[in-house]
Amino acid sequence: MSSLKVIRKRIASVRSTQQITKAMKMVAAAKLRRAQDAVIQSRAYAEKLGQVVAGLVSEESVRAHQLVQVRTSESRVLLVLVTADRGLCGGFNANLIRKSEAFLAGTDRSATLSIVGRKGHDYYKRRPVTISEHHSGATGRAAVELAHGIVAHALTLFIEEQEEQVDAVYVLYTRFRSALSQVPTLERLLPIEAPAATTAPGREPAGTAAAETAAAPTAREYLYEPDRAAVIESILRRHVEVKVFQALLESTASELGARMTAMESATKNASDMIERLTLEMNRARQATITKELMEIVGGAEALKG
């Protein structure tokens, strides 16, 4: 059994750690509220823009656009990996890295990484993977500028004919569901594909003729000002930027939710450990007192004899 001094030191150390984890949980919870509001607000805009793009790509003329036309093969791909700058958020970064490794190992394609976040960069910089660029995580206005820079780099590799040209661009991020649930999600950015239609409650189940008819994008007549080609080019580029920006917002909210959950669990574990150590300390103190009493009684009996 450990000495009382050692146990008291351990209790003080665990209590100090508990104060840190509790403070980190409160900070993450305060930031999560704003991040969650930003995600919810941006989803409405992204969904509406996706519907417009779905209507555009249903036109035969738009399908021949360089951002929409599917290449004959995907021999080279660019993967935009969105991780966190810091740890202490449970399995947030580990799940992303595991999924990215499965994506890189699942095909014979040559892949290049564009990494957001220090954790992903620290992991892949020691491995035989080509990293074309690395960014630190950003929020607010900086996230808009970061998304613009990432898309500009991806479009350069996708459009321009050069040695590093890629045939497809994917983004891997963590989609926010709730503070307790975050899902690593892989989506294709380029070439642009029509967003998948979701079946609302009360509609026909997937696989039926009615569902397939409802899922097909409806071609619409649009009026373009000032120029049709310029408007389509702008909308398609904006669609890609919005998807990357949405991924950054989702990742930020997911990181905060994962950190809040992890710190809450750590705080509870610290409380349980303090209770166990306190019980062990009381037992050690009782054993010490009992030993001293036995020594006193034994000494008194020896003096009598």
C-alpha positions in Angstrom: 0.0 0.0 0.0 1.3 3.4 -0.9 2.3 5.9 1.8 0.0 8.7 2.8 2.3 11.3 1.4 2.3 9.7 -2.0 -1.5 9.3 -2.1 -2.0 12.9 -1.1 0.3 14.0 -3.9 -1.7 12.0 -6.4 -5.0 13.4 -5.2 -3.7 17.0 -5.5 -2.3 16.2 -9.0 -5.6 14.6 -10.2 -7.6 17.5 -8.7 -5.4 20.0 -10.6 -6.0 18.1 -13.9 -9.7 18.0 -13.1 -9.8 21.8 -12.9 -8.1 22.0 -16.3 -10.5 19.5 -18.0 -13.5 21.2 -16.5 -12.4 24.6 -17.7 -11.7 23.2 -21.2 -15.2 21.7 -21.3 -16.8 25.0 -20.4 -14.8 26.9 -23.0 -15.6 24.3 -25.7 -19.3 24.4 -24.7 -19.4 28.2 -25.0 -17.7 28.1 -28.5 -19.9 25.2 -29.7 -23.0 27.3 -29.5 -21.7 29.8 -32.0 -20.2 27.2 -34.2 -23.4 25.2 -34.3 -25.4 28.3 -35.2 -22.9 29.0 -38.0 -23.3 25.4 -39.4 -27.1 25.5 -39.3 -27.2 28.9 -41.1 -24.7 27.9 -43.7 -26.5 24.6 -44.5 -29.6 26.5 -45.8 -27.5 28.5 -48.3 -25.4 25.5 -49.3 -28.6 23.4 -49.9 -30.2 26.1 -52.0 -27.0 26.6 -54.1 -26.9 22.8 -54.5 -30.4 22.8 -55.9 -29.4 25.5 -58.5 -26.3 23.5 -59.5 -28.4 20.4 -59.8 -30.6 22.1 -62.2 -27.7 23.4 -64.2 -25.8 20.2 -64.5 -28.9 18.5 -65.8 -28.4 20.5 -69.0 -26.4 18.8 -71.7 -24.4 21.9 -72.5 -23.3 22.4 -68.9 -22.2 18.7 -68.6 -19.4 19.5 -71.1 -18.0 22.2 -68.8 -14.5 21.6 -67.6 -15.6 21.6 -63.9 -18.4 19.1 -64.6 -17.1 16.8 -67.2 -15.9 13.5 -65.8 -12.4 12.4 -66.8 -11.9 9.0 -68.4 -9.8 7.8 -65.4 -8.8 9.1 -62.0 -5.1 8.2 -62.0 -4.2 11.3 -59.8 -6.4 12.7 -57.1 -6.2 15.6 -54.6 -7.5 14.9 -51.1 -8.3 17.9 -49.0 -8.0 16.6 -45.4 -9.6 18.8 -42.7 -8.2 18.0 -39.2 -7.7 20.0 -36.0 -4.8 22.1 -34.8 -5.0 20.7 -31.3 -5.7 17.4 -29.6 -7.7 16.5 -26.4 -10.8 15.9 -28.5 -11.3 12.2 -28.3 -11.1 10.3 -31.5 -11.7 13.3 -33.7 -8.4 13.4 -35.5 -7.7 9.6 -35.3 -11.0 8.8 -37.1 -10.2 11.2 -39.9 -6.6 9.9 -40.3 -7.9 6.3 -40.3 -10.5 7.1 -43.0 -7.9 9.0 -45.1 -5.5 6.0 -44.9 -8.3 3.7 -46.1 -9.0 6.1 -49.0 -5.3 6.3 -50.0 -4.8 2.5 -49.7 -8.1 1.5 -51.3 -7.1 2.3 -54.8 -4.1 2.3 -57.1 -4.4 6.0 -57.7 -1.7 8.5 -57.0 -2.9 10.9 -54.3 -1.8 14.3 -53.3 -2.8 15.8 -49.9 -3.9 19.3 -49.1 -4.1 19.3 -45.3 -5.9 21.7 -43.0 -4.9 21.4 -39.4 -1.6 20.7 -37.6 -2.6 17.1 -36.5 -3.0 15.8 -40.0 0.2 17.5 -41.2 2.2 16.1 -38.2 1.0 12.6 -39.1 1.6 12.6 -42.8 4.8 14.6 -43.0 6.7 11.5 -41.7 5.1 9.2 -44.3 5.7 8.7 -48.0 2.8 10.9 -49.1 2.9 14.1 -51.3 1.7 17.1 -49.4 1.0 20.0 -51.8 0.0 22.5 -49.2 -0.8 22.9 -45.5 -3.0 25.4 -43.7 -3.8 26.0 -40.1 -7.5 25.8 -39.0 -9.5 29.0 -39.2 -12.9 30.3 -38.1 -15.0 33.3 -39.0 -13.8 35.5 -41.8 -10.5 33.7 -41.9 -12.4 30.5 -42.8 -13.9 32.2 -45.9 -10.4 33.3 -47.1 -9.0 29.8 -46.3 -11.8 28.1 -48.4 -11.1 30.5 -51.2 -7.3 29.7 -51.1 -7.9 25.9 -51.0 -10.3 26.0 -53.9 -8.0 28.2 -56.0 -5.2 25.7 -55.5 -7.5 22.8 -56.3 -8.8 24.4 -59.5 -5.2 25.1 -60.6 -4.3 21.5 -60.3 -7.6 20.3 -61.8 -7.8 22.6 -64.8 -4.3 23.6 -65.9 -2.4 21.0 -67.9 0.8 20.5 -65.9 2.8 17.8 -64.4 0.9 17.9 -61.1 -2.5 17.9 -62.8 -5.2 15.8 -61.0 -8.3 14.1 -62.4 -10.5 14.5 -59.3 -10.6 16.5 -56.0 -12.1 15.0 -52.8 -12.6 16.6 -49.3 -12.6 14.6 -46.1 -14.0 16.3 -43.0 -16.1 15.5 -40.0 -19.8 16.3 -40.4 -21.5 17.6 -37.3 -24.6 15.9 -36.0 -24.6 16.7 -32.4 -22.2 17.2 -29.5 -22.1 13.5 -29.1 -22.1 12.4 -32.7 -19.6 13.4 -35.4 -19.3 11.5 -38.7 -16.1 11.5 -40.9 -17.4 12.3 -44.4 -15.8 12.0 -47.8 -17.2 14.0 -50.7 -16.1 14.7 -54.2 -15.5 18.3 -55.1 -14.3 18.1 -58.7 -15.6 17.2 -61.2 -18.9 18.6 -59.9 -21.7 16.1 -59.6 -25.4 16.7 -59.0 -26.2 16.8 -55.3 -28.1 13.7 -54.2 -31.7 14.3 -53.5 -33.0 13.4 -50.0 -36.4 11.7 -49.5 -38.5 13.7 -47.1 -40.8 11.9 -44.6 -44.0 10.8 -46.2 -42.5 10.3 -49.7 -41.9 7.1 -51.6 -39.1 4.9 -50.3 -35.8 4.8 -52.2 -35.8 2.3 -55.1 -39.4 2.9 -56.3 -40.2 4.5 -59.6 -41.8 7.5 -57.8 -38.7 8.1 -55.7 -36.4 7.9 -58.8 -38.6 10.4 -60.6 -38.5 12.7 -57.6 -34.7 12.4 -57.2 -34.0 13.4 -60.8 -33.0 17.1 -61.1 -35.6 19.1 -63.0 -34.3 21.1 -65.9 -35.4 24.8 -65.6 -35.2 27.8 -67.9 -32.9 30.5 -66.5 -32.3 34.1 -67.6 -28.6 35.0 -67.6 -27.3 38.5 -67.2 -24.9 39.7 -68.4 -23.4 36.5 -70.0 -24.5 32.9 -69.7 -21.0 31.4 -69.7 -19.7 33.9 -67.1 -22.7 33.2 -64.8 -22.4 29.5 -65.0 -18.6 29.7 -64.4 -19.2 31.8 -61.3 -21.9 29.6 -59.9 -19.9 26.4 -60.3 -16.8 27.9 -58.7 -18.9 29.4 -55.9 -20.5 25.9 -55.4 -17.1 24.4 -54.8 -16.0 27.2 -52.5 -19.2 26.8 -50.5 -18.7 23.1 -50.1 -15.2 23.6 -48.7 -16.4 26.5 -46.5 -19.2 24.2 -45.2 -16.6 21.5 -44.5 -14.5 23.9 -42.4 -17.6 25.0 -40.4 -18.7 21.4 -39.9 -15.2 20.4 -38.8 -14.9 23.3 -36.3 -18.3 22.4 -34.7 -17.4 18.7 -34.6 -14.0 19.4 -33.0 -15.6 21.5 -30.3 -18.3 18.9 -29.7 -15.8 16.1 -29.5 -13.6 18.2 -27.1 -16.5 19.0 -24.9 -17.5 15.4 -24.7 -14.0 14.2 -24.1 -13.3 16.8 -21.3 -16.6 15.9 -19.6 -15.6 12.3 -19.6 -12.2 13.2 -18.3 -13.6 15.3 -15.5 -15.9 12.5 -14.5 -13.0 10.0 -14.5 -11.0 12.4 -12.4 -13.8 12.5 -9.8 -13.9 8.7 -9.7 -10.1 8.5 -9.3 -10.2 11.1 -6.5 -12.8 9.0 -4.7 -10.8 5.8 -5.1 -7.6 7.6 -3.9 -9.4 9.1 -1.0 -10.7 5.7 0.1 -7.2 4.3 -0.3 -5.8 7.2 1.8 -8.3 6.6 4.5 -7.4 2.9 4.6 -3.7 3.7 4.7 -4.3 6.2 7.5 -6.4 3.7 9.5 -3.7 1.1 9.0 -1.1 3.5 10.3 -3.2 4.4 13.4 -3.9 0.7 14.1 -0.2 -0.1 13.8 0.7 2.7 16.2 -2.0 1.6 18.7 -0.7 -2.0 18.6 2.9 -0.7 19.2 1.7 1.3 22.2 -0.3 -1.6 23.6 2.6 -3.9 23.0 5.0 -1.6 24.8 2.7 -1.2 27.7 2.3 -4.9 28.1 6.1 -5.3 27.9 6.5 -2.8 30.7 4.0 -4.7 32.9 5.8 -7.9 32.4 
